[in-house]
Amino acid sequence: MAQCEVCGNEYDKAFSVTMSGGDSHTFDSFECAIHALAPVCEYCDVKVIGHGVEADGAFYCCAHCASMAGSKGVSDRA
C-alpha cells in the first residue's frame, strides 16, 4: 500500500503522478492531487482545475480574472 502525500492515508488504490520535470507524487484521491498540484488563480485564488488562462506568466481560472488583473487580449478557450 502507498501513502498519500497530502492526507497521509494508506490506500491500496493510490496512484502516482509524474510531473514533466520528473518529480513523482503519490495520492489516494483526485481531491488530494488537485490540492497539491493545481495552480491557483492569481486574481481570485481558486484552484485552476480546467484549462484556465495563462497570461504574462501568471495563471488565471478564466479570461475575466486575467482581464481584471490587467492582462489584455485574453479569451477563454472554447
N, CA, C and O atoms as a DFTB+ gen file, in Angstrom:
312 C
 N C O
     1  1       0.841      -1.187       0.000
     2  2       0.000       0.000       0.000
     3  2       0.880       1.243       0.000
     4  3       1.975       1.260       0.561
     5  1       0.372       2.261      -0.637
     6  2       1.107       3.521      -0.714
     7  2       0.416       4.569       0.148
     8  3      -0.779       4.467       0.426
     9  1       1.169       5.566       0.564
    10  2       0.649       6.617       1.435
    11  2       0.487       7.910       0.645
    12  3       1.386       8.324      -0.087
    13  1      -0.674       8.541       0.806
    14  2      -0.956       9.817       0.156
    15  2      -0.094      10.905       0.792
    16  3      -0.039      11.030       2.016
    17  1       0.580      11.695      -0.055
    18  2       1.464      12.738       0.479
    19  2       0.709      13.937       1.028
    20  3       1.308      14.774       1.703
    21  1      -0.590      14.047       0.762
    22  2      -1.373      15.169       1.281
    23  2      -2.036      14.813       2.607
    24  3      -1.856      15.516       3.602
    25  1      -2.802      13.723       2.623
    26  2      -3.581      13.408       3.826
    27  2      -2.977      12.301       4.680
    28  3      -3.401      12.095       5.817
    29  1      -1.986      11.585       4.140
    30  2      -1.327      10.540       4.907
    31  2      -2.038       9.211       4.903
    32  3      -1.559       8.260       5.520
    33  1      -3.178       9.113       4.221
    34  2      -3.937       7.879       4.161
    35  2      -3.148       6.807       3.417
    36  3      -2.582       7.071       2.355
    37  1      -3.111       5.613       3.968
    38  2      -2.519       4.469       3.279
    39  2      -3.647       3.755       2.548
    40  3      -4.644       3.364       3.154
    41  1      -3.480       3.588       1.237
    42  2      -4.580       3.133       0.400
    43  2      -4.058       2.167      -0.653
    44  3      -3.033       2.426      -1.284
    45  1      -4.762       1.051      -0.845
    46  2      -4.311       0.051      -1.810
    47  2      -4.553       0.464      -3.261
    48  3      -4.055      -0.188      -4.178
    49  1      -5.303       1.529      -3.475
    50  2      -5.567       2.010      -4.831
    51  2      -4.963       3.396      -5.064
    52  3      -5.432       4.146      -5.920
    53  1      -3.940       3.727      -4.313
    54  2      -3.249       5.004      -4.501
    55  2      -2.636       5.047      -5.900
    56  3      -2.388       4.009      -6.514
    57  1      -2.399       6.243      -6.385
    58  2      -1.814       6.408      -7.714
    59  2      -0.705       7.447      -7.653
    60  3      -0.638       8.260      -6.731
    61  1       0.154       7.401      -8.651
    62  2       1.262       8.344      -8.725
    63  2       1.096       9.252      -9.923
    64  3       0.587       8.840     -10.966
    65  1       1.527      10.485      -9.768
    66  2       1.547      11.460     -10.854
    67  2       2.998      11.872     -11.042
    68  3       3.651      12.322     -10.100
    69  1       3.501      11.715     -12.264
    70  2       4.866      12.118     -12.567
    71  2       4.817      13.415     -13.368
    72  3       4.193      13.477     -14.427
    73  1       5.468      14.431     -12.863
    74  2       5.480      15.747     -13.493
    75  2       6.502      15.757     -14.627
    76  3       7.359      14.878     -14.707
    77  1       6.404      16.755     -15.501
    78  2       7.302      16.826     -16.655
    79  2       8.768      16.946     -16.237
    80  3       9.651      16.528     -16.985
    81  1       9.041      17.502     -15.069
    82  2      10.412      17.611     -14.576
    83  2      10.938      16.330     -13.955
    84  3      12.111      16.254     -13.589
    85  1      10.068      15.304     -13.830
    86  2      10.484      14.023     -13.287
    87  2      10.062      13.762     -11.853
    88  3      10.147      12.629     -11.377
    89  1       9.603      14.812     -11.148
    90  2       9.136      14.606      -9.770
    91  2       7.880      13.736      -9.772
    92  3       6.994      13.913     -10.608
    93  1       7.813      12.802      -8.835
    94  2       6.663      11.913      -8.723
    95  2       5.948      12.166      -7.401
    96  3       6.584      12.387      -6.370
    97  1       4.612      12.129      -7.443
    98  2       3.783      12.369      -6.261
    99  2       2.772      11.242      -6.134
   100  3       2.279      10.733      -7.141
   101  1       2.458      10.847      -4.898
   102  2       1.512       9.763      -4.651
   103  2       0.297      10.310      -3.908
   104  3       0.427      11.044      -2.928
   105  1      -0.901       9.933      -4.401
   106  2      -2.158      10.412      -3.826
   107  2      -3.147       9.270      -3.693
   108  3      -3.042       8.252      -4.377
   109  1      -4.114       9.456      -2.797
   110  2      -5.179       8.461      -2.657
   111  2      -6.465       8.909      -3.330
   112  3      -7.413       8.129      -3.422
   113  1      -6.518      10.168      -3.811
   114  2      -7.718      10.682      -4.469
   115  2      -7.349      11.841      -5.388
   116  3      -6.299      12.467      -5.234
   117  1      -8.228      12.113      -6.340
   118  2      -8.024      13.275      -7.199
   119  2      -8.115      14.552      -6.384
   120  3      -7.440      15.534      -6.692
   121  1      -8.943      14.550      -5.347
   122  2      -9.061      15.714      -4.472
   123  2      -7.699      16.096      -3.884
   124  3      -7.331      17.271      -3.888
   125  1      -6.968      15.133      -3.392
   126  2      -5.645      15.410      -2.824
   127  2      -4.654      15.835      -3.907
   128  3      -3.810      16.699      -3.672
   129  1      -4.755      15.227      -5.097
   130  2      -3.867      15.611      -6.200
   131  2      -4.115      17.058      -6.613
   132  3      -3.167      17.807      -6.850
   133  1      -5.381      17.453      -6.700
   134  2      -5.724      18.836      -7.038
   135  2      -5.202      19.777      -5.968
   136  3      -4.622      20.817      -6.281
   137  1      -5.402      19.422      -4.719
   138  2      -4.931      20.265      -3.616
   139  2      -3.426      20.520      -3.714
   140  3      -2.961      21.632      -3.463
   141  1      -2.683      19.498      -4.077
   142  2      -1.222      19.613      -4.104
   143  2      -0.668      20.206      -5.397
   144  3       0.338      20.913      -5.366
   145  1      -1.309      19.928      -6.533
   146  2      -0.674      20.231      -7.808
   147  2      -1.334      21.320      -8.646
   148  3      -0.670      21.936      -9.480
   149  1      -2.612      21.568      -8.447
   150  2      -3.298      22.535      -9.309
   151  2      -2.801      23.953      -9.033
   152  3      -2.609      24.340      -7.880
   153  1      -2.593      24.727     -10.107
   154  2      -2.208      26.123      -9.893
   155  2      -3.364      26.910      -9.288
   156  3      -4.515      26.476      -9.346
   157  1      -3.061      28.049      -8.715
   158  2      -4.070      28.908      -8.090
   159  2      -4.235      30.156      -8.943
   160  3      -3.246      30.743      -9.384
   161  1      -5.477      30.567      -9.177
   162  2      -5.759      31.779      -9.941
   163  2      -5.114      32.971      -9.243
   164  3      -5.317      33.188      -8.049
   165  1      -4.339      33.738      -9.996
   166  2      -3.632      34.901      -9.452
   167  2      -4.589      36.004      -9.013
   168  3      -4.215      36.872      -8.224
   169  1      -5.827      35.974      -9.520
   170  2      -6.773      37.042      -9.186
   171  2      -7.738      36.657      -8.059
   172  3      -7.905      37.412      -7.101
   173  1      -8.375      35.477      -8.173
   174  2      -9.421      35.128      -7.194
   175  2      -9.030      33.997      -6.244
   176  3      -9.810      33.648      -5.358
   177  1      -7.845      33.420      -6.408
   178  2      -7.308      32.396      -5.509
   179  2      -8.001      31.040      -5.546
   180  3      -7.807      30.242      -4.629
   181  1      -8.809      30.745      -6.579
   182  2      -9.380      29.401      -6.670
   183  2      -8.395      28.476      -7.371
   184  3      -7.541      28.938      -8.128
   185  1      -8.508      27.177      -7.125
   186  2      -7.676      26.193      -7.817
   187  2      -8.116      26.101      -9.269
   188  3      -9.310      26.009      -9.553
   189  1      -7.172      26.124     -10.176
   190  2      -7.464      26.022     -11.605
   191  2      -7.410      24.545     -11.975
   192  3      -6.333      23.962     -12.103
   193  1      -8.599      23.943     -12.146
   194  2      -8.640      22.516     -12.478
   195  2      -9.136      22.279     -13.895
   196  3      -9.199      21.137     -14.349
   197  1      -9.486      23.349     -14.597
   198  2      -9.851      23.260     -16.009
   199  2      -8.701      23.785     -16.842
   200  3      -7.547      23.762     -16.413
   201  1      -9.021      24.258     -18.033
   202  2      -7.987      24.794     -18.920
   203  2      -7.372      26.061     -18.364
   204  3      -6.155      26.237     -18.426
   205  1      -8.188      26.942     -17.825
   206  2      -7.672      28.197     -17.308
   207  2      -7.064      29.049     -18.405
   208  3      -7.187      28.744     -19.591
   209  1      -6.411      30.115     -17.994
   210  2      -5.789      31.051     -18.916
   211  2      -4.418      31.400     -18.367
   212  3      -4.266      31.652     -17.172
   213  1      -3.422      31.415     -19.240
   214  2      -2.097      31.856     -18.843
   215  2      -1.807      33.159     -19.568
   216  3      -1.898      33.235     -20.793
   217  1      -1.457      34.190     -18.796
   218  2      -1.170      35.496     -19.386
   219  2      -0.052      36.165     -18.600
   220  3      -0.067      36.191     -17.370
   221  1       0.901      36.696     -19.321
   222  2       2.014      37.415     -18.690
   223  2       2.710      36.578     -17.614
   224  3       3.157      37.107     -16.596
   225  1       2.798      35.258     -17.854
   226  2       3.482      34.367     -16.924
   227  2       2.692      33.990     -15.686
   228  3       3.244      33.377     -14.773
   229  1       1.402      34.343     -15.630
   230  2       0.560      34.025     -14.473
   231  2      -0.614      33.155     -14.920
   232  3      -1.028      33.202     -16.078
   233  1      -1.145      32.359     -13.988
   234  2      -2.296      31.504     -14.269
   235  2      -3.562      32.123     -13.691
   236  3      -3.558      32.675     -12.591
   237  1      -4.641      32.019     -14.455
   238  2      -5.952      32.513     -14.037
   239  2      -6.987      31.436     -14.337
   240  3      -6.796      30.619     -15.238
   241  1      -8.077      31.434     -13.588
   242  2      -9.116      30.429     -13.814
   243  2      -9.921      30.729     -15.067
   244  3     -10.510      29.822     -15.657
   245  1      -9.955      32.000     -15.485
   246  2     -10.728      32.382     -16.661
   247  2     -10.209      33.709     -17.223
   248  3      -9.407      34.399     -16.592
   249  1     -10.684      34.045     -18.417
   250  2     -10.264      35.293     -19.054
   251  2     -10.740      36.505     -18.263
   252  3     -10.064      37.533     -18.238
   253  1     -11.898      36.393     -17.618
   254  2     -12.395      37.519     -16.817
   255  2     -11.400      37.880     -15.715
   256  3     -11.073      39.052     -15.532
   257  1     -10.922      36.878     -14.984
   258  2      -9.950      37.147     -13.915
   259  2      -8.650      37.704     -14.476
   260  3      -8.048      38.598     -13.882
   261  1      -8.215      37.179     -15.618
   262  2      -6.991      37.688     -16.234
   263  2      -7.155      39.148     -16.620
   264  3      -6.251      39.953     -16.396
   265  1      -8.301      39.501     -17.198
   266  2      -8.517      40.890     -17.593
   267  2      -8.662      41.792     -16.375
   268  3      -8.210      42.937     -16.403
   269  1      -9.283      41.300     -15.305
   270  2      -9.399      42.087     -14.072
   271  2      -8.032      42.348     -13.460
   272  3      -7.832      43.360     -12.789
   273  1      -7.089      41.438     -13.689
   274  2      -5.725      41.603     -13.178
   275  2      -4.878      42.481     -14.097
   276  3      -3.723      42.772     -13.787
   277  1      -5.447      42.902     -15.225
   278  2      -4.739      43.817     -16.101
   279  2      -4.220      43.238     -17.399
   280  3      -3.638      43.966     -18.203
   281  1      -4.413      41.944     -17.630
   282  2      -3.954      41.342     -18.882
   283  2      -4.868      41.769     -20.024
   284  3      -6.083      41.864     -19.850
   285  1      -4.297      42.020     -21.161
   286  2      -5.055      42.468     -22.335
   287  2      -5.110      41.363     -23.381
   288  3      -4.172      40.579     -23.527
   289  1      -6.227      41.315     -24.109
   290  2      -6.360      40.401     -25.244
   291  2      -6.468      38.944     -24.880
   292  3      -6.113      38.091     -25.694
   293  1      -6.943      38.617     -23.690
   294  2      -7.097      37.204     -23.306
   295  2      -8.524      36.755     -23.571
   296  3      -9.454      37.560     -23.513
   297  1      -8.701      35.462     -23.863
   298  2     -10.033      34.909     -24.049
   299  2     -10.041      33.490     -23.531
   300  3      -9.011      32.816     -23.507
   301  1     -11.224      33.038     -23.111
   302  2     -11.370      31.660     -22.654
   303  2     -11.282      30.725     -23.834
   304  3     -11.640      31.098     -24.951
   305  1     -10.808      29.511     -23.601
   306  2     -10.768      28.504     -24.664
   307  2     -12.140      27.891     -24.778
   308  3     -12.798      27.605     -23.778
   309  1     -12.557      27.697     -25.994
   310  2     -13.897      27.112     -26.200
   311  2     -13.794      25.852     -27.024
   312  3     -14.809      25.214     -27.306
